[in-house]
Amino acid sequence: MTTDFSRARALFDLPDGVIYLDGNSLGPLPRGVAERLARTVTDEWGQMLITGWNRAGWMDLPRRVGDRIARLIGAEAGHVVMGDTLSIKVYQALASALELAPGRRVILSDTGNFPSDLYMAEGLCKTLGPDYRLVTVAPHEVEGAIDDSVAVLMLTEVDYRTGRRHDLTALTAKAHAAGALAIWDLAHSAGATDVHVAEGGADFAVGCSYKYLNSGPGGPAFIYVAPRHADTARPALSGWLGHEAPFAFDIDYRPGQGIERMRVGTPPVLQLVALDAALDVWDGVEIADLRARSLELTDAFIAAVEAGCPDLELATPRGHAERGSQVSFRHPEGYAIMQALIARGVIGDFRAPDIIRFGITPLFIGHDDIVQAAAILTEILRGRAWDRPEYKTRAKVT
Ligand SMILES: *Cc1c(COP(=O)(O)O)cnc(C)c1O
């Protein structure tokens, strides 16, 4: 292993007394971000005013930052662009992919997918007409459900609840053999595990930056379009910044070259700057090392929790090939257990109906954190410390 994970950990500003196992929901603050943001606000926005678009290169940020993410997801440089939220990027990818599969009307996904992806697909089907349909099957039934009615296979590589990982390469190959396209949502895999969009043959990929990529709350999403589709995919959200010549202010739309056409409107400059600074933590990190360490840590956490907490049922696959970088357990009192854990400084999260979920983010989580978190969880379960009314009232965001 050539990656120095203690160096990576030192680049994060984590509060004392907290074991943060929620980097899969909102990544923590890397040390360089605040200063870089402050400089952008005062020196660029404050002093350059509108000339910052050219002088500070704001307009190129979506592509420049996209190239840094391309390395993390195994994509070709020049084929990833940032912007909007992930839900929007899902919609864009789906709309373009459906047009590339003329005559077919079915979007195939699984019941473990994140609801927003499914809602976007349903909404798009309604817009396109009564023949279009979203079909969902259980995650392990996806492979058998791919047939020649399918236009687009739309999956999230790592299940947000269970941490189960689909085989991107095998399922993409199966989709292609059936004449369908494959869209992969990398929300829980980019920055968490080894991802191979180009090698795996993905047609489109999307993902968010505020989870494992640490861009901060509300950071923009990314979209990848395979080079073979880059100049043919028609952008459904044809905003001015995806136009071939935005500043010609032409009244007719002409899509820009390649991935540029997936841009929509004005980029969120401050969030992109935060993300650009946050991506510095990846310098010197080998993705193969990240994956090896993630598996070591998730194995250790599963073993320690199972040894101490027989009442918890493991929801995450034991097989390495089927696991992302999170570990989840089921318990009917999962919500209260998580509140009791948070009160003890171990921050994970709860996903309805009964899942407690722990993001194991190798850049800043180490073996000591794993051992300590499992020990605290064991104490809480043995002493029924979760069984108090204040741990059972649900907040708006869970
Ligand atoms: C987190 C997540 C989202 C969230 O989408 P936003 O539009 O950024 O709120 C969507 N899909 C998946 C699979 C996610 O994990």
PDBQT file of the ligand as one rigid body, heavy atoms in Angstrom, charges set to zero:
ROOT
HETATM    1  C1  LIG A 401     -27.988  11.165  -1.927  1.00  0.00    +0.000 C 
HETATM    2  C2  LIG A 401     -28.659  10.619  -3.137  1.00  0.00    +0.000 A 
HETATM    3  C3  LIG A 401     -29.491  11.444  -3.942  1.00  0.00    +0.000 A 
HETATM    4  C4  LIG A 401     -29.791  12.864  -3.557  1.00  0.00    +0.000 C 
HETATM    5  O1  LIG A 401     -30.063  13.658  -4.655  1.00  0.00    +0.000 OA
HETATM    6  P1  LIG A 401     -30.025  15.253  -4.557  1.00  0.00    +0.000 P 
HETATM    7  O2  LIG A 401     -30.735  15.705  -5.763  1.00  0.00    +0.000 OA
HETATM    8  O3  LIG A 401     -28.570  15.643  -4.526  1.00  0.00    +0.000 OA
HETATM    9  O4  LIG A 401     -30.704  15.665  -3.288  1.00  0.00    +0.000 OA
HETATM   10  C5  LIG A 401     -30.032  10.887  -5.097  1.00  0.00    +0.000 A 
HETATM   11  N1  LIG A 401     -29.778   9.602  -5.440  1.00  0.00    +0.000 NA
HETATM   12  C6  LIG A 401     -28.978   8.799  -4.695  1.00  0.00    +0.000 A 
HETATM   13  C7  LIG A 401     -28.734   7.390  -5.114  1.00  0.00    +0.000 C 
HETATM   14  C8  LIG A 401     -28.431   9.278  -3.509  1.00  0.00    +0.000 A 
HETATM   15  O5  LIG A 401     -27.685   8.487  -2.753  1.00  0.00    +0.000 OA
ENDROOT
TORSDOF 0
